[in-house]
Amino acid sequence: MDKPTFDHERLDVYRLSIEYVAFSYRIAKGLTGVHRPARDQWLRAAQSIPLNPGAPGRKAMVSRASKTRIGSLKLHRVPR
């Protein structure tokens, strides 16, 4: 029986980001000593990539929404 897959698992960006995480772990094994903080940060960043394939689109939506709110606040200023 075939393993069920989710829609996001079919995306190229998701599959490539998973490969990048595996690559990062292979390379990070060699980073020790003073390089440990950089290694830890690199691995955290690599792990976050597959979790956020649509992040730029969400940021743009939030940005537009906040600009709309700011614009509406300007219309309702109380005169001094």
VEXKOLLUM-368669 format. One line per field, with one value per atom (N, C-alpha, C, O, CB): residue in three letters; chain; atom name; x, y, z. Coordinates in Angstrom, 3 decimals, always signed. Glycine has a CB too. Example, Ala and Ser with C-alpha at 12.3 -4.5 7.8 and 13.67 -1.06 7.14 Angstrom:
<sites>
resn = ALA,ALA,ALA,ALA,ALA,SER,SER,SER,SER,SER
chain = A,A,A,A,A,A,A,A,A,A
name = N,CA,C,O,CB,N,CA,C,O,CB
px = +13.190,+12.300,+13.200,+14.236,+11.308,+12.850,+13.670,+12.900,+13.409,+14.084
py = -5.690,-4.500,-3.300,-3.319,-4.473,-2.250,-1.060,+0.030,+1.138,-0.598
pz = +7.800,+7.800,+7.800,+8.465,+9.046,+7.080,+7.140,+7.870,+8.039,+5.725
</sites>
This chain:
<sites>
resn = MET,MET,MET,MET,MET,ASP,ASP,ASP,ASP,ASP,LYS,LYS,LYS,LYS,LYS,PRO,PRO,PRO,PRO,PRO,THR,THR,THR,THR,THR,PHE,PHE,PHE,PHE,PHE,ASP,ASP,ASP,ASP,ASP,HIS,HIS,HIS,HIS,HIS,GLU,GLU,GLU,GLU,GLU,ARG,ARG,ARG,ARG,ARG,LEU,LEU,LEU,LEU,LEU,ASP,ASP,ASP,ASP,ASP,VAL,VAL,VAL,VAL,VAL,TYR,TYR,TYR,TYR,TYR,ARG,ARG,ARG,ARG,ARG,LEU,LEU,LEU,LEU,LEU,SER,SER,SER,SER,SER,ILE,ILE,ILE,ILE,ILE,GLU,GLU,GLU,GLU,GLU,TYR,TYR,TYR,TYR,TYR,VAL,VAL,VAL,VAL,VAL,ALA,ALA,ALA,ALA,ALA,PHE,PHE,PHE,PHE,PHE,SER,SER,SER,SER,SER,TYR,TYR,TYR,TYR,TYR,ARG,ARG,ARG,ARG,ARG,ILE,ILE,ILE,ILE,ILE,ALA,ALA,ALA,ALA,ALA,LYS,LYS,LYS,LYS,LYS,GLY,GLY,GLY,GLY,GLY,LEU,LEU,LEU,LEU,LEU,THR,THR,THR,THR,THR,GLY,GLY,GLY,GLY,GLY,VAL,VAL,VAL,VAL,VAL,HIS,HIS,HIS,HIS,HIS,ARG,ARG,ARG,ARG,ARG,PRO,PRO,PRO,PRO,PRO,ALA,ALA,ALA,ALA,ALA,ARG,ARG,ARG,ARG,ARG,ASP,ASP,ASP,ASP,ASP,GLN,GLN,GLN,GLN,GLN,TRP,TRP,TRP,TRP,TRP,LEU,LEU,LEU,LEU,LEU,ARG,ARG,ARG,ARG,ARG,ALA,ALA,ALA,ALA,ALA,ALA,ALA,ALA,ALA,ALA,GLN,GLN,GLN,GLN,GLN,SER,SER,SER,SER,SER,ILE,ILE,ILE,ILE,ILE,PRO,PRO,PRO,PRO,PRO,LEU,LEU,LEU,LEU,LEU,ASN,ASN,ASN,ASN,ASN,PRO,PRO,PRO,PRO,PRO,GLY,GLY,GLY,GLY,GLY,ALA,ALA,ALA,ALA,ALA,PRO,PRO,PRO,PRO,PRO,GLY,GLY,GLY,GLY,GLY,ARG,ARG,ARG,ARG,ARG,LYS,LYS,LYS,LYS,LYS,ALA,ALA,ALA,ALA,ALA,MET,MET,MET,MET,MET,VAL,VAL,VAL,VAL,VAL,SER,SER,SER,SER,SER,ARG,ARG,ARG,ARG,ARG,ALA,ALA,ALA,ALA,ALA,SER,SER,SER,SER,SER,LYS,LYS,LYS,LYS,LYS,THR,THR,THR,THR,THR,ARG,ARG,ARG,ARG,ARG,ILE,ILE,ILE,ILE,ILE,GLY,GLY,GLY,GLY,GLY,SER,SER,SER,SER,SER,LEU,LEU,LEU,LEU,LEU,LYS,LYS,LYS,LYS,LYS,LEU,LEU,LEU,LEU,LEU,HIS,HIS,HIS,HIS,HIS,ARG,ARG,ARG,ARG,ARG,VAL,VAL,VAL,VAL,VAL,PRO,PRO,PRO,PRO,PRO,ARG,ARG,ARG,ARG,ARG
chain = A,A,A,A,A,A,A,A,A,A,A,A,A,A,A,A,A,A,A,A,A,A,A,A,A,A,A,A,A,A,A,A,A,A,A,A,A,A,A,A,A,A,A,A,A,A,A,A,A,A,A,A,A,A,A,A,A,A,A,A,A,A,A,A,A,A,A,A,A,A,A,A,A,A,A,A,A,A,A,A,A,A,A,A,A,A,A,A,A,A,A,A,A,A,A,A,A,A,A,A,A,A,A,A,A,A,A,A,A,A,A,A,A,A,A,A,A,A,A,A,A,A,A,A,A,A,A,A,A,A,A,A,A,A,A,A,A,A,A,A,A,A,A,A,A,A,A,A,A,A,A,A,A,A,A,A,A,A,A,A,A,A,A,A,A,A,A,A,A,A,A,A,A,A,A,A,A,A,A,A,A,A,A,A,A,A,A,A,A,A,A,A,A,A,A,A,A,A,A,A,A,A,A,A,A,A,A,A,A,A,A,A,A,A,A,A,A,A,A,A,A,A,A,A,A,A,A,A,A,A,A,A,A,A,A,A,A,A,A,A,A,A,A,A,A,A,A,A,A,A,A,A,A,A,A,A,A,A,A,A,A,A,A,A,A,A,A,A,A,A,A,A,A,A,A,A,A,A,A,A,A,A,A,A,A,A,A,A,A,A,A,A,A,A,A,A,A,A,A,A,A,A,A,A,A,A,A,A,A,A,A,A,A,A,A,A,A,A,A,A,A,A,A,A,A,A,A,A,A,A,A,A,A,A,A,A,A,A,A,A,A,A,A,A,A,A,A,A,A,A,A,A,A,A,A,A,A,A,A,A,A,A,A,A,A,A,A,A,A,A,A,A,A,A,A,A,A,A,A,A,A,A,A,A,A,A,A,A,A,A,A,A,A,A,A,A,A,A,A,A
name = N,CA,C,O,CB,N,CA,C,O,CB,N,CA,C,O,CB,N,CA,C,O,CB,N,CA,C,O,CB,N,CA,C,O,CB,N,CA,C,O,CB,N,CA,C,O,CB,N,CA,C,O,CB,N,CA,C,O,CB,N,CA,C,O,CB,N,CA,C,O,CB,N,CA,C,O,CB,N,CA,C,O,CB,N,CA,C,O,CB,N,CA,C,O,CB,N,CA,C,O,CB,N,CA,C,O,CB,N,CA,C,O,CB,N,CA,C,O,CB,N,CA,C,O,CB,N,CA,C,O,CB,N,CA,C,O,CB,N,CA,C,O,CB,N,CA,C,O,CB,N,CA,C,O,CB,N,CA,C,O,CB,N,CA,C,O,CB,N,CA,C,O,CB,N,CA,C,O,CB,N,CA,C,O,CB,N,CA,C,O,CB,N,CA,C,O,CB,N,CA,C,O,CB,N,CA,C,O,CB,N,CA,C,O,CB,N,CA,C,O,CB,N,CA,C,O,CB,N,CA,C,O,CB,N,CA,C,O,CB,N,CA,C,O,CB,N,CA,C,O,CB,N,CA,C,O,CB,N,CA,C,O,CB,N,CA,C,O,CB,N,CA,C,O,CB,N,CA,C,O,CB,N,CA,C,O,CB,N,CA,C,O,CB,N,CA,C,O,CB,N,CA,C,O,CB,N,CA,C,O,CB,N,CA,C,O,CB,N,CA,C,O,CB,N,CA,C,O,CB,N,CA,C,O,CB,N,CA,C,O,CB,N,CA,C,O,CB,N,CA,C,O,CB,N,CA,C,O,CB,N,CA,C,O,CB,N,CA,C,O,CB,N,CA,C,O,CB,N,CA,C,O,CB,N,CA,C,O,CB,N,CA,C,O,CB,N,CA,C,O,CB,N,CA,C,O,CB,N,CA,C,O,CB,N,CA,C,O,CB,N,CA,C,O,CB,N,CA,C,O,CB,N,CA,C,O,CB,N,CA,C,O,CB,N,CA,C,O,CB,N,CA,C,O,CB,N,CA,C,O,CB,N,CA,C,O,CB,N,CA,C,O,CB,N,CA,C,O,CB
px = +0.846,+0.000,+0.884,+1.889,-0.959,+0.511,+1.284,+1.121,+0.062,+0.860,+2.208,+2.183,+1.385,+1.649,+3.629,+0.415,-0.348,+0.556,+1.422,-1.569,+0.336,+1.116,+0.168,-0.970,+1.992,+0.667,-0.077,+0.237,+1.248,+0.271,-0.610,-0.410,+0.940,+1.621,-1.538,+1.330,+2.578,+3.800,+4.847,+2.705,+3.684,+4.808,+5.084,+6.155,+4.550,+4.149,+4.335,+5.021,+5.461,+2.982,+5.111,+5.713,+7.227,+7.876,+5.370,+7.775,+9.225,+9.948,+10.972,+9.605,+9.426,+10.092,+10.157,+11.143,+9.363,+9.132,+9.131,+10.171,+10.961,+7.716,+10.172,+11.117,+12.559,+13.426,+10.831,+12.824,+14.175,+14.591,+15.754,+14.266,+13.654,+13.999,+14.308,+15.163,+12.856,+13.630,+13.936,+15.335,+16.089,+12.874,+15.675,+17.025,+18.066,+19.139,+17.145,+17.752,+18.682,+18.888,+20.003,+18.171,+17.836,+17.969,+18.920,+19.805,+16.575,+18.739,+19.620,+21.068,+21.994,+19.138,+21.258,+22.587,+23.203,+24.378,+22.525,+22.418,+22.903,+23.376,+24.420,+21.809,+22.615,+23.015,+24.309,+25.150,+21.907,+24.483,+25.725,+26.932,+27.959,+25.646,+26.810,+27.919,+28.142,+29.285,+27.645,+27.063,+27.156,+27.863,+28.356,+25.779,+27.915,+28.619,+30.071,+30.641,+28.567,+30.652,+32.047,+32.282,+33.432,+32.611,+31.230,+31.381,+31.329,+30.290,+30.277,+32.450,+32.519,+33.247,+33.660,+33.230,+33.400,+34.158,+33.537,+32.357,+35.583,+34.350,+33.882,+32.807,+32.108,+35.054,+32.670,+31.672,+30.311,+29.359,+32.168,+30.223,+28.977,+27.767,+26.713,+29.154,+27.868,+26.695,+26.241,+25.043,+27.010,+27.200,+26.840,+26.165,+25.200,+28.088,+26.674,+26.070,+24.636,+23.748,+26.880,+24.398,+23.047,+22.082,+20.951,+23.073,+22.540,+21.693,+21.401,+20.271,+22.366,+22.406,+22.244,+21.216,+20.358,+23.588,+21.299,+20.361,+18.938,+17.983,+20.797,+18.790,+17.444,+16.875,+15.702,+17.494,+17.711,+17.256,+16.892,+15.885,+18.345,+17.705,+17.427,+16.118,+15.348,+18.583,+15.865,+14.630,+13.400,+12.313,+14.690,+13.551,+12.385,+11.958,+10.812,+12.688,+12.856,+12.539,+11.363,+10.442,+13.755,+11.353,+10.207,+8.898,+7.817,+10.495,+8.992,+7.783,+7.096,+5.925,+8.117,+7.806,+7.272,+7.392,+7.903,+7.975,+6.953,+7.118,+6.291,+6.636,+6.749,+5.220,+4.390,+4.570,+3.742,+2.961,+5.611,+5.796,+5.831,+5.198,+7.061,+6.533,+6.538,+5.134,+4.841,+7.415,+4.274,+2.911,+2.127,+1.362,+2.200,+2.309,+1.610,+2.098,+1.301,+1.814,+3.395,+3.932,+3.336,+2.999,+5.467,+3.210,+2.647,+1.195,+0.759,+2.753,+0.442,-0.955,-1.047,-1.892,-1.661,-0.181,-0.187,+0.201,-0.394,+0.768,+1.194,+1.643,+0.516,+0.296,+2.850,-0.200,-1.310,-2.400,-2.977,-1.894,-2.680,-3.723,-3.327,-4.159,-4.003,-2.066,-1.649,-1.645,-1.974,-0.256,-1.281,-1.318,-2.757,-3.013,-0.676,-3.685,-5.091,-5.569,-6.269,-5.955,-5.173,-5.558,-4.957,-5.639,-5.112,-3.676,-3.028,-3.722,-3.953,-1.517,-4.053,-4.754,-6.096,-6.482,-4.937,-6.825,-8.131,-7.992,-8.864,-8.923,-6.896,-6.682,-6.430,-6.852,-5.501,-5.756,-5.480,-6.783,-6.873,-4.553,-7.769,-9.043,-9.815,-10.661,-9.888,-9.523,-10.294,-9.502,-9.740,-10.764,-8.585,-7.819,-8.696,-9.598,-6.614,-8.394,-9.109,-8.299,-7.103,-9.320,-8.922,-8.180,-7.725,-8.409,-9.055,-6.569,-6.024,-6.508,-6.145,-4.521
py = -1.195,+0.000,+1.248,+1.301,+0.004,+2.246,+3.480,+4.297,+4.323,+4.305,+4.958,+5.854,+7.100,+7.700,+6.229,+7.503,+8.713,+9.951,+10.045,+8.868,+10.889,+12.130,+13.312,+13.282,+12.259,+14.336,+15.586,+16.441,+16.222,+16.344,+17.399,+18.249,+18.969,+19.055,+19.277,+19.487,+20.248,+19.362,+19.868,+20.922,+18.051,+17.156,+16.974,+16.495,+15.812,+17.343,+17.235,+18.477,+18.455,+17.019,+19.526,+20.765,+20.609,+20.034,+21.945,+21.127,+21.079,+21.821,+21.352,+21.670,+22.966,+23.767,+23.005,+23.115,+25.109,+22.247,+21.468,+20.345,+20.160,+20.879,+19.612,+18.497,+18.990,+18.368,+17.713,+20.099,+20.653,+21.166,+21.045,+21.778,+21.732,+22.229,+21.077,+21.218,+23.085,+19.945,+18.766,+18.251,+17.857,+17.651,+18.256,+17.854,+18.793,+18.352,+17.834,+20.094,+21.066,+20.817,+20.963,+22.494,+20.445,+20.136,+18.950,+18.983,+19.824,+17.916,+16.747,+17.135,+16.698,+15.640,+17.955,+18.431,+19.222,+19.042,+19.293,+20.092,+20.923,+20.064,+20.336,+21.883,+19.034,+18.147,+17.411,+17.234,+17.142,+16.980,+16.283,+17.203,+16.792,+15.770,+18.440,+19.398,+19.841,+20.006,+20.624,+20.033,+20.559,+19.610,+20.036,+20.862,+18.332,+17.376,+17.787,+17.524,+15.961,+18.419,+18.818,+20.126,+20.488,+18.923,+20.838,+22.117,+21.894,+21.528,+23.119,+22.118,+21.930,+23.110,+24.032,+20.594,+23.082,+24.107,+25.482,+25.677,+24.140,+26.444,+27.826,+27.989,+29.002,+28.752,+27.021,+27.095,+26.542,+26.557,+26.339,+26.060,+25.431,+26.377,+25.962,+24.916,+27.632,+28.523,+28.757,+28.814,+29.863,+28.893,+29.075,+27.822,+27.903,+29.414,+26.669,+25.400,+25.300,+24.944,+24.203,+25.613,+25.522,+26.467,+26.096,+25.835,+27.687,+28.664,+28.204,+28.325,+30.053,+27.683,+27.192,+26.069,+26.051,+26.705,+25.126,+24.013,+24.480,+23.977,+22.970,+25.432,+25.977,+26.660,+26.488,+26.986,+27.428,+28.123,+27.119,+27.286,+29.096,+26.086,+25.082,+24.359,+24.069,+24.069,+24.070,+23.376,+24.241,+23.715,+22.936,+25.541,+26.421,+26.580,+26.943,+27.788,+26.314,+26.511,+25.655,+26.190,+26.200,+24.336,+23.542,+23.890,+23.573,+22.071,+24.532,+24.885,+26.122,+26.361,+25.104,+26.914,+28.198,+28.411,+29.452,+29.313,+27.490,+27.714,+28.881,+29.443,+26.466,+29.258,+30.362,+31.623,+32.529,+29.959,+31.709,+32.843,+34.198,+35.133,+32.660,+34.359,+35.689,+36.161,+37.351,+35.672,+35.272,+35.658,+36.094,+37.056,+34.517,+35.403,+35.782,+37.132,+37.950,+34.715,+37.372,+38.651,+39.789,+40.843,+38.662,+39.570,+40.605,+40.874,+42.025,+40.196,+39.814,+39.995,+40.763,+41.646,+38.638,+40.430,+41.128,+42.580,+43.476,+40.451,+42.813,+44.169,+45.012,+46.147,+44.156,+44.451,+45.194,+45.463,+46.551,+44.417,+44.484,+44.661,+45.731,+46.547,+43.338,+45.736,+46.735,+48.132,+49.105,+46.394,+48.249,+49.551,+50.049,+51.245,+49.466,+49.148,+49.528,+50.044,+51.053,+48.331,+49.329,+49.769,+51.126,+52.000,+48.741,+51.309,+52.591,+53.696,+54.788,+52.537,+53.408,+54.391,+54.759,+55.927,+53.871,+53.775,+54.081,+54.857,+55.655,+52.799,+54.628,+55.389,+56.858,+57.739,+54.806,+57.118,+58.509,+59.262,+60.468,+58.550,+58.559,+59.200,+59.575,+60.470,+58.288,+58.893,+59.090,+59.819,+59.596,+57.756,+60.668,+61.400,+62.421,+63.023,+62.088,+62.584,+63.598,+64.889,+64.880,+63.144,+65.990,+67.257,+67.714,+67.485,+68.357,+68.359,+68.850,+70.226,+70.785,+68.846
pz = +0.000,+0.000,+0.000,+0.710,+1.231,-0.794,-0.869,+0.404,+1.031,-2.086,+0.757,+1.906,+1.531,+0.489,+2.364,+2.355,+2.023,+2.107,+2.976,+2.977,+1.190,+1.204,+1.327,+0.858,-0.077,+1.962,+2.065,+0.844,+0.178,+3.384,+0.550,-0.633,-0.600,-1.621,-0.737,+0.572,+0.641,+0.381,-0.022,+2.006,+0.605,+0.363,-1.121,-1.493,+1.004,-1.965,-3.417,-4.004,-5.153,-4.103,-3.239,-3.732,-3.854,-2.981,-2.799,-4.942,-5.135,-4.024,-3.525,-6.493,-3.636,-2.614,-1.289,-0.560,-2.425,-0.979,+0.263,+0.178,+1.103,+0.541,-0.911,-1.052,-1.055,-0.440,-2.339,-1.738,-1.758,-0.380,+0.005,-2.784,+0.351,+1.688,+2.639,+3.513,+2.256,+2.486,+3.299,+2.956,+3.845,+3.079,+1.674,+1.266,+1.863,+2.273,-0.271,+1.913,+2.483,+3.976,+4.477,+2.251,+4.684,+6.113,+6.290,+7.145,+6.751,+5.489,+5.572,+5.253,+5.935,+4.605,+4.217,+3.860,+5.010,+5.332,+2.593,+5.626,+6.730,+7.892,+8.485,+7.202,+8.216,+9.310,+8.988,+9.869,+9.607,+7.741,+7.372,+7.537,+8.077,+5.917,+7.076,+7.159,+8.601,+9.028,+6.266,+9.352,+10.714,+11.675,+12.720,+11.236,+11.329,+12.204,+12.424,+13.483,+11.603,+11.446,+11.537,+12.273,+12.525,+10.183,+12.620,+13.307,+14.821,+15.371,+12.858,+15.474,+16.926,+17.550,+16.848,+17.287,+18.840,+19.554,+19.409,+19.700,+19.060,+18.952,+18.850,+17.775,+17.754,+18.552,+16.899,+15.828,+16.255,+15.474,+14.608,+17.479,+17.930,+17.880,+17.397,+19.345,+18.358,+18.265,+16.823,+16.547,+18.916,+15.907,+14.496,+13.960,+13.200,+13.650,+14.357,+13.923,+14.399,+13.624,+14.444,+15.672,+16.232,+15.520,+15.208,+17.729,+15.269,+14.577,+13.151,+12.677,+14.561,+12.476,+11.107,+11.056,+10.173,+10.546,+12.005,+12.014,+12.318,+11.725,+13.033,+13.233,+13.515,+12.273,+11.943,+14.701,+11.595,+10.389,+9.291,+8.603,+9.885,+9.129,+8.099,+8.392,+7.476,+8.006,+9.654,+10.022,+9.803,+9.563,+11.468,+9.881,+9.732,+8.273,+8.006,+10.324,+7.328,+5.912,+5.450,+4.833,+5.064,+5.724,+5.253,+5.960,+5.461,+5.441,+7.102,+7.846,+7.292,+7.589,+9.298,+6.491,+6.035,+4.528,+4.116,+6.746,+3.698,+2.258,+1.729,+0.690,+1.507,+2.404,+1.949,+2.767,+2.678,+1.973,+3.552,+4.454,+3.747,+4.238,+5.225,+2.622,+1.991,+1.619,+1.737,+0.745,+1.178,+0.838,+2.058,+1.995,+0.157,+3.158,+4.396,+4.891,+5.352,+5.488,+4.801,+5.249,+4.432,+4.971,+5.145,+3.143,+2.282,+2.656,+2.665,+0.802,+2.966,+3.357,+4.665,+4.810,+3.487,+5.623,+6.906,+6.705,+7.304,+7.907,+5.864,+5.602,+5.006,+5.427,+4.663,+4.022,+3.414,+4.447,+4.476,+2.212,+5.286,+6.297,+7.302,+7.700,+7.019,+7.716,+8.695,+8.073,+8.752,+9.250,+6.799,+6.134,+6.031,+6.172,+4.731,+5.790,+5.715,+7.071,+7.158,+5.256,+8.128,+9.481,+9.793,+10.327,+10.538,+9.463,+9.740,+8.952,+9.473,+9.387,+7.696,+6.878,+7.464,+7.436,+5.476,+8.002,+8.572,+9.874,+10.218,+8.806,+10.604,+11.836,+11.518,+12.267,+12.637,+10.427,+10.040,+9.750,+9.980,+8.799,+9.254,+8.957,+10.223,+10.196,+8.094,+11.327,+12.553,+13.633,+14.820,+13.085,+13.256,+14.254,+14.955,+14.373,+13.613,+16.210,+16.987,+16.907,+17.199,+18.489,+16.518,+16.413,+17.799,+18.796,+15.742,+17.846,+19.122,+19.439,+20.474,+19.100
</sites>
